[in-house]
Amino acid sequence: MRYETIKSVILTILALLSIVLTYNLWTYQPAYDTIDNNYIHEISISEKRDISDVVRPTLLLFHKYGYHYGTVQPNVIEKFIQMMKKWDLYDWQDLSEELNSSEFFSLVHGDQRIEIVFPDIVPFDVFNSVISIDDDSLSNSSFDRLIIEMNESNKHEADVYFVNYEKRLVIEAHLESPLSYPFLASTWEKAEDYTRYFDYDVQGIRKLFLPQDALKFSVIKYYTYVINPDKFKLALFSDPSFVTKDLLDQGDQYTDGTSMMNVDYQRSLITYVNPANNRVSFSMLKNGDLLQQTIDFINDHGGWTDDYLYFGMSPAEQKVSFRLFIDGFPVFNEEGMAEIVEFWGNNEIYKYVRPFYTLNLPLTAEHITLPSGYEMLDQLVNRPDFELEYLEDVTIGYKMYRDPQTPKVLIFEPSWYYRYGGSWLRLTSDEEVTNRGLE
């Protein structure tokens, strides 16, 4: 009898233990670390930048007592940007319908004013992050130069004009106590220290301003550092683990079956394409949204490697370009090695073309003297096939090319450039008058 009792107790204990073990197995959860469902491949290739670092003027003109002076010095332009951030503008008015052609040119280029020139149109709703623009009616408008009227007899306020040069749009605002800004006053006082310019009338369509004297520049060489293209693979593809790599004649091709990135080692360029956002069927972005998204896209992977500035927009193509600048002057390269270009479609990036090098150590090789603006124009407009009405702009820039002896070295040679029918062209060597000399 006692044996049967002990047996029953043991069986009961075993049954209860089995139930407890089974429950623990069913409800057991391993102490794994929490996993974020979002695939993490954030990578910063170089820098992120603010709007004011990228969208900024490239020329300051001072129209003073019948003379014109100008500068492209980045440090002076930076001080102007910082000053504008402090502005308090009020009483906005559209003057576009009130001005005839003569009055328009007088307002923009007339005496006693500072003309702040941007390389292309800037949407008001983007520049609102730099200057407080308290006028909702301007959200779909753009400007490409800003005029400050320097009325020295009235130190309490000044008129400021936002101008779209091609569309003849003029928006006036008032600036309180302009000469209370020490930098503005001191810069105006020493305007004569900057480069002397002259104006050239292009058949009443526009006025161009060029340096009146020959200028000496340095030919600069830069050693370059090559960024590993795999960093762009990690930054641009939604899930890099699905990306495959194939070898091409001049580089590599990365693809995940949807998007593709070609790497051209000869030109140091990557071309990323997402065919799903083909521009044939895109929905158009407003100018402000287009420019903002192109900057945000580069910021998302810290893609600002060198001194790239906003240089142009083509709303019809949904295209925005950013150009490399050296010491305030734009850099040009026929193979696209000096610019970052984005095309957008369906509110997403469609095509992204950019260099994957960054400038390292600079070396000064020699000096070069460029002809004056007068000489440049004389050579240009007297060409037999040249039609003056297509001349849109003129600037000094750098021609960039590889050192044939040292491929890792890039050479930057000062040259005259002109925009003709929408394209930037170099005043070619057989048309140049240059005096070279080692110094």
Contacts in CASP RR format, 6 or more apart in sequence:
PFRMAT RR
TARGET T0000
AUTHOR 0000-0000-0000
METHOD contacts of the structure
MODEL  1
MRYETIKSVILTILALLSIVLTYNLWTYQPAYDTIDNNYIHEISISEKRD
ISDVVRPTLLLFHKYGYHYGTVQPNVIEKFIQMMKKWDLYDWQDLSEELN
SSEFFSLVHGDQRIEIVFPDIVPFDVFNSVISIDDDSLSNSSFDRLIIEM
NESNKHEADVYFVNYEKRLVIEAHLESPLSYPFLASTWEKAEDYTRYFDY
DVQGIRKLFLPQDALKFSVIKYYTYVINPDKFKLALFSDPSFVTKDLLDQ
GDQYTDGTSMMNVDYQRSLITYVNPANNRVSFSMLKNGDLLQQTIDFIND
HGGWTDDYLYFGMSPAEQKVSFRLFIDGFPVFNEEGMAEIVEFWGNNEIY
KYVRPFYTLNLPLTAEHITLPSGYEMLDQLVNRPDFELEYLEDVTIGYKM
YRDPQTPKVLIFEPSWYYRYGGSWLRLTSDEEVTNRGLE
39 238 0 8 1.000
39 239 0 8 1.000
41 234 0 8 1.000
41 235 0 8 1.000
41 237 0 8 1.000
41 239 0 8 1.000
41 240 0 8 1.000
43 231 0 8 1.000
43 234 0 8 1.000
43 235 0 8 1.000
43 301 0 8 1.000
44 301 0 8 1.000
44 302 0 8 1.000
44 303 0 8 1.000
45 227 0 8 1.000
45 231 0 8 1.000
45 232 0 8 1.000
45 235 0 8 1.000
45 301 0 8 1.000
45 302 0 8 1.000
45 303 0 8 1.000
45 305 0 8 1.000
46 227 0 8 1.000
46 302 0 8 1.000
46 303 0 8 1.000
46 304 0 8 1.000
46 305 0 8 1.000
46 358 0 8 1.000
47 302 0 8 1.000
47 303 0 8 1.000
47 304 0 8 1.000
47 305 0 8 1.000
48 299 0 8 1.000
48 302 0 8 1.000
48 303 0 8 1.000
48 304 0 8 1.000
49 295 0 8 1.000
49 299 0 8 1.000
49 304 0 8 1.000
50 129 0 8 1.000
51 126 0 8 1.000
51 127 0 8 1.000
51 129 0 8 1.000
51 130 0 8 1.000
51 292 0 8 1.000
51 295 0 8 1.000
52 81 0 8 1.000
52 85 0 8 1.000
52 129 0 8 1.000
52 130 0 8 1.000
53 304 0 8 1.000
54 295 0 8 1.000
54 304 0 8 1.000
54 308 0 8 1.000
54 309 0 8 1.000
54 310 0 8 1.000
54 322 0 8 1.000
55 118 0 8 1.000
55 122 0 8 1.000
55 126 0 8 1.000
55 127 0 8 1.000
55 130 0 8 1.000
55 291 0 8 1.000
55 295 0 8 1.000
55 309 0 8 1.000
55 310 0 8 1.000
56 77 0 8 1.000
56 81 0 8 1.000
56 118 0 8 1.000
56 309 0 8 1.000
56 310 0 8 1.000
57 77 0 8 1.000
57 80 0 8 1.000
57 81 0 8 1.000
57 116 0 8 1.000
57 117 0 8 1.000
57 118 0 8 1.000
57 146 0 8 1.000
58 72 0 8 1.000
58 77 0 8 1.000
58 117 0 8 1.000
58 118 0 8 1.000
58 119 0 8 1.000
58 309 0 8 1.000
58 325 0 8 1.000
58 328 0 8 1.000
58 330 0 8 1.000
59 70 0 8 1.000
59 71 0 8 1.000
59 72 0 8 1.000
59 116 0 8 1.000
59 117 0 8 1.000
59 209 0 8 1.000
60 70 0 8 1.000
60 71 0 8 1.000
60 72 0 8 1.000
60 76 0 8 1.000
60 77 0 8 1.000
60 80 0 8 1.000
60 114 0 8 1.000
60 115 0 8 1.000
60 116 0 8 1.000
60 117 0 8 1.000
60 194 0 8 1.000
61 68 0 8 1.000
61 69 0 8 1.000
61 70 0 8 1.000
61 109 0 8 1.000
61 114 0 8 1.000
61 115 0 8 1.000
61 116 0 8 1.000
61 117 0 8 1.000
61 197 0 8 1.000
61 209 0 8 1.000
62 68 0 8 1.000
62 69 0 8 1.000
62 70 0 8 1.000
62 114 0 8 1.000
62 115 0 8 1.000
62 188 0 8 1.000
62 191 0 8 1.000
62 194 0 8 1.000
63 109 0 8 1.000
63 110 0 8 1.000
63 111 0 8 1.000
63 112 0 8 1.000
63 113 0 8 1.000
63 114 0 8 1.000
63 115 0 8 1.000
64 111 0 8 1.000
64 112 0 8 1.000
64 150 0 8 1.000
64 188 0 8 1.000
64 191 0 8 1.000
64 192 0 8 1.000
65 111 0 8 1.000
65 112 0 8 1.000
66 111 0 8 1.000
67 192 0 8 1.000
67 196 0 8 1.000
68 196 0 8 1.000
68 197 0 8 1.000
68 198 0 8 1.000
68 199 0 8 1.000
68 209 0 8 1.000
69 191 0 8 1.000
69 192 0 8 1.000
69 193 0 8 1.000
69 194 0 8 1.000
69 195 0 8 1.000
69 196 0 8 1.000
69 197 0 8 1.000
70 191 0 8 1.000
70 194 0 8 1.000
70 195 0 8 1.000
70 197 0 8 1.000
70 209 0 8 1.000
71 77 0 8 1.000
71 194 0 8 1.000
71 195 0 8 1.000
72 328 0 8 1.000
72 329 0 8 1.000
73 328 0 8 1.000
74 307 0 8 1.000
74 325 0 8 1.000
74 327 0 8 1.000
74 328 0 8 1.000
76 187 0 8 1.000
77 328 0 8 1.000
79 183 0 8 1.000
79 187 0 8 1.000
80 116 0 8 1.000
80 183 0 8 1.000
80 187 0 8 1.000
81 130 0 8 1.000
83 181 0 8 1.000
83 183 0 8 1.000
83 184 0 8 1.000
84 130 0 8 1.000
84 131 0 8 1.000
85 130 0 8 1.000
85 131 0 8 1.000
86 181 0 8 1.000
87 131 0 8 1.000
87 132 0 8 1.000
87 160 0 8 1.000
87 175 0 8 1.000
88 132 0 8 1.000
88 175 0 8 1.000
88 176 0 8 1.000
89 131 0 8 1.000
89 132 0 8 1.000
89 133 0 8 1.000
89 134 0 8 1.000
89 160 0 8 1.000
89 173 0 8 1.000
89 174 0 8 1.000
89 175 0 8 1.000
90 134 0 8 1.000
90 173 0 8 1.000
90 174 0 8 1.000
90 176 0 8 1.000
91 172 0 8 1.000
91 173 0 8 1.000
91 174 0 8 1.000
92 133 0 8 1.000
92 134 0 8 1.000
92 135 0 8 1.000
92 138 0 8 1.000
92 171 0 8 1.000
92 172 0 8 1.000
92 173 0 8 1.000
93 171 0 8 1.000
93 172 0 8 1.000
93 173 0 8 1.000
94 137 0 8 1.000
94 169 0 8 1.000
94 170 0 8 1.000
94 171 0 8 1.000
94 172 0 8 1.000
95 107 0 8 1.000
95 161 0 8 1.000
95 170 0 8 1.000
95 171 0 8 1.000
95 172 0 8 1.000
96 168 0 8 1.000
96 169 0 8 1.000
96 170 0 8 1.000
96 171 0 8 1.000
99 107 0 8 1.000
99 168 0 8 1.000
99 170 0 8 1.000
101 204 0 8 1.000
104 168 0 8 1.000
104 170 0 8 1.000
105 207 0 8 1.000
107 147 0 8 1.000
107 161 0 8 1.000
107 163 0 8 1.000
107 170 0 8 1.000
108 115 0 8 1.000
108 145 0 8 1.000
108 147 0 8 1.000
108 161 0 8 1.000
108 163 0 8 1.000
108 165 0 8 1.000
108 207 0 8 1.000
109 115 0 8 1.000
109 199 0 8 1.000
109 207 0 8 1.000
112 149 0 8 1.000
112 150 0 8 1.000
112 151 0 8 1.000
112 152 0 8 1.000
113 147 0 8 1.000
113 148 0 8 1.000
113 149 0 8 1.000
113 150 0 8 1.000
114 147 0 8 1.000
114 148 0 8 1.000
114 150 0 8 1.000
114 188 0 8 1.000
115 145 0 8 1.000
115 146 0 8 1.000
115 147 0 8 1.000
116 145 0 8 1.000
116 146 0 8 1.000
116 147 0 8 1.000
116 148 0 8 1.000
117 144 0 8 1.000
117 145 0 8 1.000
118 143 0 8 1.000
118 144 0 8 1.000
118 145 0 8 1.000
118 146 0 8 1.000
119 144 0 8 1.000
119 309 0 8 1.000
119 310 0 8 1.000
119 311 0 8 1.000
119 312 0 8 1.000
119 323 0 8 1.000
119 330 0 8 1.000
120 144 0 8 1.000
120 310 0 8 1.000
120 311 0 8 1.000
120 312 0 8 1.000
120 313 0 8 1.000
121 142 0 8 1.000
121 143 0 8 1.000
121 144 0 8 1.000
121 164 0 8 1.000
121 287 0 8 1.000
121 312 0 8 1.000
121 313 0 8 1.000
122 142 0 8 1.000
122 143 0 8 1.000
122 144 0 8 1.000
122 291 0 8 1.000
122 310 0 8 1.000
123 141 0 8 1.000
123 142 0 8 1.000
123 286 0 8 1.000
123 287 0 8 1.000
123 288 0 8 1.000
123 291 0 8 1.000
124 133 0 8 1.000
124 135 0 8 1.000
124 138 0 8 1.000
124 139 0 8 1.000
124 141 0 8 1.000
124 142 0 8 1.000
124 143 0 8 1.000
124 162 0 8 1.000
125 133 0 8 1.000
125 138 0 8 1.000
125 139 0 8 1.000
125 140 0 8 1.000
125 288 0 8 1.000
126 288 0 8 1.000
126 291 0 8 1.000
126 292 0 8 1.000
127 133 0 8 1.000
127 143 0 8 1.000
135 171 0 8 1.000
138 171 0 8 1.000
140 286 0 8 1.000
140 287 0 8 1.000
141 164 0 8 1.000
141 169 0 8 1.000
141 171 0 8 1.000
142 164 0 8 1.000
142 287 0 8 1.000
142 288 0 8 1.000
143 162 0 8 1.000
143 163 0 8 1.000
143 164 0 8 1.000
143 169 0 8 1.000
143 171 0 8 1.000
144 163 0 8 1.000
144 164 0 8 1.000
144 165 0 8 1.000
144 166 0 8 1.000
145 163 0 8 1.000
145 165 0 8 1.000
146 160 0 8 1.000
146 161 0 8 1.000
146 162 0 8 1.000
146 163 0 8 1.000
147 160 0 8 1.000
147 161 0 8 1.000
147 163 0 8 1.000
148 158 0 8 1.000
148 160 0 8 1.000
148 175 0 8 1.000
148 178 0 8 1.000
148 184 0 8 1.000
149 158 0 8 1.000
149 159 0 8 1.000
149 160 0 8 1.000
149 161 0 8 1.000
150 158 0 8 1.000
150 178 0 8 1.000
150 188 0 8 1.000
151 158 0 8 1.000
151 159 0 8 1.000
152 179 0 8 1.000
155 177 0 8 1.000
155 178 0 8 1.000
155 179 0 8 1.000
155 180 0 8 1.000
156 176 0 8 1.000
156 177 0 8 1.000
157 174 0 8 1.000
157 175 0 8 1.000
157 176 0 8 1.000
157 177 0 8 1.000
157 178 0 8 1.000
158 174 0 8 1.000
158 175 0 8 1.000
158 178 0 8 1.000
158 179 0 8 1.000
159 172 0 8 1.000
159 173 0 8 1.000
159 174 0 8 1.000
159 175 0 8 1.000
160 172 0 8 1.000
160 173 0 8 1.000
160 174 0 8 1.000
160 175 0 8 1.000
161 170 0 8 1.000
161 171 0 8 1.000
161 172 0 8 1.000
161 173 0 8 1.000
162 169 0 8 1.000
162 170 0 8 1.000
162 171 0 8 1.000
162 173 0 8 1.000
163 169 0 8 1.000
163 170 0 8 1.000
163 171 0 8 1.000
165 206 0 8 1.000
178 184 0 8 1.000
179 185 0 8 1.000
195 211 0 8 1.000
195 213 0 8 1.000
195 215 0 8 1.000
196 211 0 8 1.000
196 212 0 8 1.000
196 213 0 8 1.000
197 209 0 8 1.000
197 210 0 8 1.000
197 211 0 8 1.000
197 212 0 8 1.000
198 209 0 8 1.000
198 210 0 8 1.000
198 212 0 8 1.000
198 373 0 8 1.000
198 374 0 8 1.000
199 207 0 8 1.000
199 208 0 8 1.000
199 209 0 8 1.000
200 207 0 8 1.000
200 208 0 8 1.000
200 209 0 8 1.000
200 210 0 8 1.000
200 377 0 8 1.000
201 207 0 8 1.000
202 208 0 8 1.000
202 388 0 8 1.000
202 389 0 8 1.000
202 391 0 8 1.000
203 388 0 8 1.000
203 389 0 8 1.000
205 389 0 8 1.000
206 392 0 8 1.000
208 391 0 8 1.000
208 393 0 8 1.000
208 394 0 8 1.000
210 372 0 8 1.000
210 373 0 8 1.000
210 374 0 8 1.000
210 376 0 8 1.000
210 377 0 8 1.000
210 394 0 8 1.000
211 372 0 8 1.000
211 373 0 8 1.000
211 396 0 8 1.000
212 372 0 8 1.000
212 373 0 8 1.000
212 374 0 8 1.000
213 372 0 8 1.000
214 369 0 8 1.000
214 370 0 8 1.000
214 371 0 8 1.000
214 372 0 8 1.000
214 375 0 8 1.000
215 369 0 8 1.000
215 370 0 8 1.000
215 372 0 8 1.000
215 396 0 8 1.000
216 367 0 8 1.000
216 368 0 8 1.000
216 369 0 8 1.000
216 370 0 8 1.000
217 367 0 8 1.000
217 368 0 8 1.000
217 369 0 8 1.000
217 370 0 8 1.000
217 396 0 8 1.000
217 414 0 8 1.000
218 364 0 8 1.000
218 365 0 8 1.000
218 366 0 8 1.000
218 367 0 8 1.000
218 368 0 8 1.000
218 414 0 8 1.000
219 364 0 8 1.000
219 365 0 8 1.000
219 366 0 8 1.000
219 367 0 8 1.000
219 368 0 8 1.000
219 411 0 8 1.000
219 412 0 8 1.000
219 413 0 8 1.000
219 414 0 8 1.000
220 326 0 8 1.000
220 362 0 8 1.000
220 363 0 8 1.000
220 364 0 8 1.000
220 365 0 8 1.000
220 398 0 8 1.000
220 411 0 8 1.000
220 412 0 8 1.000
221 362 0 8 1.000
221 363 0 8 1.000
221 364 0 8 1.000
221 365 0 8 1.000
221 403 0 8 1.000
221 409 0 8 1.000
221 410 0 8 1.000
221 411 0 8 1.000
221 412 0 8 1.000
222 359 0 8 1.000
222 360 0 8 1.000
222 361 0 8 1.000
222 362 0 8 1.000
222 363 0 8 1.000
222 409 0 8 1.000
222 410 0 8 1.000
222 412 0 8 1.000
223 359 0 8 1.000
223 360 0 8 1.000
223 361 0 8 1.000
223 363 0 8 1.000
223 408 0 8 1.000
223 409 0 8 1.000
224 268 0 8 1.000
224 357 0 8 1.000
224 358 0 8 1.000
224 359 0 8 1.000
224 360 0 8 1.000
224 408 0 8 1.000
224 409 0 8 1.000
224 410 0 8 1.000
225 357 0 8 1.000
225 358 0 8 1.000
225 359 0 8 1.000
225 360 0 8 1.000
226 268 0 8 1.000
226 356 0 8 1.000
226 357 0 8 1.000
226 408 0 8 1.000
227 305 0 8 1.000
227 356 0 8 1.000
227 357 0 8 1.000
227 358 0 8 1.000
229 252 0 8 1.000
229 254 0 8 1.000
229 261 0 8 1.000
229 263 0 8 1.000
229 270 0 8 1.000
229 356 0 8 1.000
232 261 0 8 1.000
232 270 0 8 1.000
232 272 0 8 1.000
232 301 0 8 1.000
232 356 0 8 1.000
233 240 0 8 1.000
233 243 0 8 1.000
233 254 0 8 1.000
233 261 0 8 1.000
234 240 0 8 1.000
235 300 0 8 1.000
235 301 0 8 1.000
235 302 0 8 1.000
236 259 0 8 1.000
236 261 0 8 1.000
236 272 0 8 1.000
236 301 0 8 1.000
236 352 0 8 1.000
237 243 0 8 1.000
237 254 0 8 1.000
237 256 0 8 1.000
237 259 0 8 1.000
237 261 0 8 1.000
238 256 0 8 1.000
238 259 0 8 1.000
239 256 0 8 1.000
240 256 0 8 1.000
242 256 0 8 1.000
242 257 0 8 1.000
243 254 0 8 1.000
243 255 0 8 1.000
243 256 0 8 1.000
244 254 0 8 1.000
244 255 0 8 1.000
244 256 0 8 1.000
245 252 0 8 1.000
245 253 0 8 1.000
245 254 0 8 1.000
246 252 0 8 1.000
246 253 0 8 1.000
246 255 0 8 1.000
247 253 0 8 1.000
248 262 0 8 1.000
250 264 0 8 1.000
250 265 0 8 1.000
250 266 0 8 1.000
251 262 0 8 1.000
251 263 0 8 1.000
251 264 0 8 1.000
251 265 0 8 1.000
251 266 0 8 1.000
252 262 0 8 1.000
252 263 0 8 1.000
252 265 0 8 1.000
253 260 0 8 1.000
253 261 0 8 1.000
253 262 0 8 1.000
253 263 0 8 1.000
254 260 0 8 1.000
254 261 0 8 1.000
254 262 0 8 1.000
254 263 0 8 1.000
255 261 0 8 1.000
258 274 0 8 1.000
258 275 0 8 1.000
258 276 0 8 1.000
259 272 0 8 1.000
259 273 0 8 1.000
259 274 0 8 1.000
259 275 0 8 1.000
259 276 0 8 1.000
260 272 0 8 1.000
260 273 0 8 1.000
260 275 0 8 1.000
261 270 0 8 1.000
261 271 0 8 1.000
261 272 0 8 1.000
261 273 0 8 1.000
262 270 0 8 1.000
262 271 0 8 1.000
263 269 0 8 1.000
263 270 0 8 1.000
263 356 0 8 1.000
264 270 0 8 1.000
264 271 0 8 1.000
267 335 0 8 1.000
267 336 0 8 1.000
267 337 0 8 1.000
268 337 0 8 1.000
268 355 0 8 1.000
268 356 0 8 1.000
268 357 0 8 1.000
269 335 0 8 1.000
269 336 0 8 1.000
269 337 0 8 1.000
269 353 0 8 1.000
269 354 0 8 1.000
269 355 0 8 1.000
269 356 0 8 1.000
270 352 0 8 1.000
270 353 0 8 1.000
270 354 0 8 1.000
270 355 0 8 1.000
270 356 0 8 1.000
271 351 0 8 1.000
271 352 0 8 1.000
271 353 0 8 1.000
272 349 0 8 1.000
272 351 0 8 1.000
272 352 0 8 1.000
272 353 0 8 1.000
273 350 0 8 1.000
273 351 0 8 1.000
273 352 0 8 1.000
274 348 0 8 1.000
274 349 0 8 1.000
274 350 0 8 1.000
274 351 0 8 1.000
276 346 0 8 1.000
276 348 0 8 1.000
277 344 0 8 1.000
277 345 0 8 1.000
277 346 0 8 1.000
277 348 0 8 1.000
277 349 0 8 1.000
277 350 0 8 1.000
278 345 0 8 1.000
278 350 0 8 1.000
279 317 0 8 1.000
279 318 0 8 1.000
279 343 0 8 1.000
279 344 0 8 1.000
279 345 0 8 1.000
279 350 0 8 1.000
281 346 0 8 1.000
282 318 0 8 1.000
282 344 0 8 1.000
282 345 0 8 1.000
282 346 0 8 1.000
282 350 0 8 1.000
283 345 0 8 1.000
283 346 0 8 1.000
283 347 0 8 1.000
284 315 0 8 1.000
284 318 0 8 1.000
285 293 0 8 1.000
285 318 0 8 1.000
285 344 0 8 1.000
285 345 0 8 1.000
285 347 0 8 1.000
287 313 0 8 1.000
287 315 0 8 1.000
290 313 0 8 1.000
290 315 0 8 1.000
290 318 0 8 1.000
290 320 0 8 1.000
290 344 0 8 1.000
291 310 0 8 1.000
291 313 0 8 1.000
291 320 0 8 1.000
293 344 0 8 1.000
293 347 0 8 1.000
294 320 0 8 1.000
294 322 0 8 1.000
294 342 0 8 1.000
294 344 0 8 1.000
295 310 0 8 1.000
297 342 0 8 1.000
297 349 0 8 1.000
297 352 0 8 1.000
298 304 0 8 1.000
298 322 0 8 1.000
298 340 0 8 1.000
298 342 0 8 1.000
305 355 0 8 1.000
305 357 0 8 1.000
305 358 0 8 1.000
306 324 0 8 1.000
306 358 0 8 1.000
306 359 0 8 1.000
307 324 0 8 1.000
307 325 0 8 1.000
307 326 0 8 1.000
307 328 0 8 1.000
308 322 0 8 1.000
308 323 0 8 1.000
308 324 0 8 1.000
308 325 0 8 1.000
308 339 0 8 1.000
308 340 0 8 1.000
309 322 0 8 1.000
309 323 0 8 1.000
309 325 0 8 1.000
310 320 0 8 1.000
310 321 0 8 1.000
310 322 0 8 1.000
311 321 0 8 1.000
311 322 0 8 1.000
311 323 0 8 1.000
311 330 0 8 1.000
311 339 0 8 1.000
312 320 0 8 1.000
312 321 0 8 1.000
313 319 0 8 1.000
313 320 0 8 1.000
313 321 0 8 1.000
314 320 0 8 1.000
317 343 0 8 1.000
318 343 0 8 1.000
318 344 0 8 1.000
318 345 0 8 1.000
318 350 0 8 1.000
319 341 0 8 1.000
319 342 0 8 1.000
319 343 0 8 1.000
319 344 0 8 1.000
320 341 0 8 1.000
320 342 0 8 1.000
320 344 0 8 1.000
321 339 0 8 1.000
321 340 0 8 1.000
321 341 0 8 1.000
321 342 0 8 1.000
322 339 0 8 1.000
322 340 0 8 1.000
322 341 0 8 1.000
323 330 0 8 1.000
323 331 0 8 1.000
323 332 0 8 1.000
323 338 0 8 1.000
323 339 0 8 1.000
324 330 0 8 1.000
324 331 0 8 1.000
324 338 0 8 1.000
324 339 0 8 1.000
324 400 0 8 1.000
325 331 0 8 1.000
326 398 0 8 1.000
326 412 0 8 1.000
329 395 0 8 1.000
329 396 0 8 1.000
329 397 0 8 1.000
329 398 0 8 1.000
329 414 0 8 1.000
330 395 0 8 1.000
330 397 0 8 1.000
330 398 0 8 1.000
330 417 0 8 1.000
331 338 0 8 1.000
331 397 0 8 1.000
331 398 0 8 1.000
331 400 0 8 1.000
331 412 0 8 1.000
332 338 0 8 1.000
332 397 0 8 1.000
332 398 0 8 1.000
332 399 0 8 1.000
332 400 0 8 1.000
332 415 0 8 1.000
332 417 0 8 1.000
332 424 0 8 1.000
332 426 0 8 1.000
333 339 0 8 1.000
333 399 0 8 1.000
333 400 0 8 1.000
333 401 0 8 1.000
336 353 0 8 1.000
336 355 0 8 1.000
337 355 0 8 1.000
337 357 0 8 1.000
337 400 0 8 1.000
338 355 0 8 1.000
338 400 0 8 1.000
339 354 0 8 1.000
340 353 0 8 1.000
340 354 0 8 1.000
340 355 0 8 1.000
341 351 0 8 1.000
341 352 0 8 1.000
341 353 0 8 1.000
341 354 0 8 1.000
342 349 0 8 1.000
342 351 0 8 1.000
342 352 0 8 1.000
342 353 0 8 1.000
343 349 0 8 1.000
343 350 0 8 1.000
343 351 0 8 1.000
343 352 0 8 1.000
344 350 0 8 1.000
357 410 0 8 1.000
359 410 0 8 1.000
363 409 0 8 1.000
365 411 0 8 1.000
366 436 0 8 1.000
366 437 0 8 1.000
366 438 0 8 1.000
366 439 0 8 1.000
367 436 0 8 1.000
367 437 0 8 1.000
367 438 0 8 1.000
367 439 0 8 1.000
368 413 0 8 1.000
368 414 0 8 1.000
368 434 0 8 1.000
368 435 0 8 1.000
368 436 0 8 1.000
368 437 0 8 1.000
369 434 0 8 1.000
369 435 0 8 1.000
369 436 0 8 1.000
370 376 0 8 1.000
370 396 0 8 1.000
370 414 0 8 1.000
370 415 0 8 1.000
370 416 0 8 1.000
370 434 0 8 1.000
371 379 0 8 1.000
371 416 0 8 1.000
371 432 0 8 1.000
371 433 0 8 1.000
371 434 0 8 1.000
373 394 0 8 1.000
373 416 0 8 1.000
375 433 0 8 1.000
376 394 0 8 1.000
376 416 0 8 1.000
376 427 0 8 1.000
377 394 0 8 1.000
379 427 0 8 1.000
379 431 0 8 1.000
379 432 0 8 1.000
379 433 0 8 1.000
380 386 0 8 1.000
380 391 0 8 1.000
380 418 0 8 1.000
380 427 0 8 1.000
380 431 0 8 1.000
381 388 0 8 1.000
381 391 0 8 1.000
383 431 0 8 1.000
390 420 0 8 1.000
390 421 0 8 1.000
391 418 0 8 1.000
391 419 0 8 1.000
391 420 0 8 1.000
392 418 0 8 1.000
392 419 0 8 1.000
392 420 0 8 1.000
392 421 0 8 1.000
392 422 0 8 1.000
393 418 0 8 1.000
393 419 0 8 1.000
394 416 0 8 1.000
394 417 0 8 1.000
394 418 0 8 1.000
394 419 0 8 1.000
395 416 0 8 1.000
395 417 0 8 1.000
395 418 0 8 1.000
396 414 0 8 1.000
396 415 0 8 1.000
396 416 0 8 1.000
396 417 0 8 1.000
397 414 0 8 1.000
397 415 0 8 1.000
397 416 0 8 1.000
397 417 0 8 1.000
398 412 0 8 1.000
398 413 0 8 1.000
398 414 0 8 1.000
398 415 0 8 1.000
399 412 0 8 1.000
399 413 0 8 1.000
399 414 0 8 1.000
399 415 0 8 1.000
399 426 0 8 1.000
400 410 0 8 1.000
400 411 0 8 1.000
400 412 0 8 1.000
400 413 0 8 1.000
401 410 0 8 1.000
401 411 0 8 1.000
401 413 0 8 1.000
402 409 0 8 1.000
402 410 0 8 1.000
402 411 0 8 1.000
403 409 0 8 1.000
403 410 0 8 1.000
403 411 0 8 1.000
415 426 0 8 1.000
415 427 0 8 1.000
415 432 0 8 1.000
416 426 0 8 1.000
416 427 0 8 1.000
416 432 0 8 1.000
417 424 0 8 1.000
417 425 0 8 1.000
417 426 0 8 1.000
417 427 0 8 1.000
418 424 0 8 1.000
418 425 0 8 1.000
418 427 0 8 1.000
419 425 0 8 1.000
END
